[in-house]
Amino acid sequence: MKLASIDIGTHSTRLLITDYQNNKFISLERKMKITRLGKNLDENNMIGKDSARKTVEALSDYRSLVGYYDVKKFRVVGTSAIRKASNSDWFISYVYKHLGMKIDVVSGQEEARLSFYGAVRDMDLNYPRCKVDLTGKILVVDIGG
C-alpha cells in the first residue's frame, strides 16, 4: 500500500512517499522545499503572505506527486509555526479550500514522537544494542526546521 506524509515545518515543507510491503516501508520519493512558514512569527505572530504562498506552492507540487504515485493514504502535519501563528486558521482553511488537504496540527509532544519514529524507522530493532522495547539507549536529536 502506498502511503505519504507531508510535514509543514517552520523552515521547510517535506514529503515522503513510501510503499508498505511485507511489514517494511520502501521509500519511493523524498522532497524538501525551503518555505520559511515561520519567518515572521517572532515579529508579529502571523504567517506572512510570501511564506504562505511558498508553502502552498510546495503543497501543490506534493499533491501532484501523491496523485502520480496513486497514494491511498496520506497525512499532512503542521508543527510549531502553525501552532503558534495567530492566523493559522486562515492558512489551514486556505490550504483545504484550494488543495483539498486537511492539515493535522500536532502538539509539540506528538511532533517529537513522530520525529523519533521517523528516525528509528529503518533501524534493525533486532540489533543487540537496540531492542524492540527500546531498553537499549537511543538518542534522537531534532534540531528543527
N, C-alpha and C positions, 0 to 999 in steps of 0.2 A: 504494500500500500504506500502510495506517495504522500508525504507529509511535508509541511513547510512551516517555518516560524519567521516572523519579522519582528525585529527589536528596534523600537524607536527610542534612541537614547538622547542624551543631552548634546553629544558631539556628532554622533553618526547614526545612520539607519542601516541595519544589517538584515540580510536574507539568508536563510539556509533551507535548501530543498533536499529531502532525503527520500530514499526508498527503503521501507522497513520490510526486510525479508529474513526469514529464519532467525528471529529474535535479534537481528542486527540491523543497525542503521547504515545505509550506504549513501555517502554524500554525492549528490548529483550536481549541485550548484551552490556556490557561496558568493555573495556580493556584499560590498560595503561602500557606502557613499557618505562623504562628509556633508552633513546637512545643518549642523550647529543650531538645533532647535532651541537650545537653552542659552543662546548667545546674549540676549538682553535681560535675562531673568534677574541678575543682580541689580540692574539699574531700575527697572520698572515693574518687575514681577509679571511680565507678559511675554507671550510668544510673539516675536516680531514677524511682520508680513513676509520679508525676504526669507527668513528661516523657515516659515510655514510653507512658502512656495517651493523651496528646495526639497523639503521633506515630502510634500505631496507629489512632486515630480519623481522622487525616488520610489515612493509607494506605487505610483502608476506604472513605472518600469517593472517593479517587482510583481505587481498584479498580472502583468503580461506574461512574465516567466512562470508564474503559478498556473496560468491557463495553458501555456505551451507544454508544460510537463504533465498536464492533466492531474494536478494535485487534488486529492479527495478531501483532505482536511488541512486547514491552516489556522494559525493563531497570530494575531498582531498584538504585541505587548508594548505598552507605553510605560516609561520608567520615570526617573526623577524630574525631568523638565516638565512633563505633562502633569505629574503630581503637584508640582509647585506653582505652576502658572495660574494666574487669576483668570485667564481667558481660555483655559483648557477645554471647557465645554464647547466653546465656539470651534476650536480646532477639531475636536472629536466629531462633532456634528458635520463639519465641512467634509472631512475625510469619508464619513459614512455616506453622505448625500452624493458626493461626486465619484467615489470609487467603490462604494458598497462594502467597505471594510470596517468592521467593528473593532475598535481599539479597546483592549482589556488593560486598564490602568492597574498595575500591580503595586503592592506595598513594597517598601524597602526590604522587608524580610523575605517576601516572595521573590523579589528580584535577586537577592543573594542566593536563595535556594535554587532558582533556575540557572544562575551562573555556575554554581557548584556542580549541578548535574551535567551541564554542558561541558564543563572542564574535565570531569571524570568519565564521561560517556564512552570514550574509546579505551579506557584503561582495562587491562586484563585483571578482573577482580579475583582471579584465582592465583595471581602472583603472590608469593609469600608475604610481601610487605603490605599488601592491600587486600583485606578480607571483605567479603560481601557485607558483613555487618559493620564495616569500617572501624574495626578495632585497631587496625594499622593506622599510623599517623599520616594524615594528608593535609597539606596546606594549600589553599586556593586563594589567590590574591586577585581581586578585580579592581583595577585602577580607574575604572570608569571610562566614559567616552564612547 
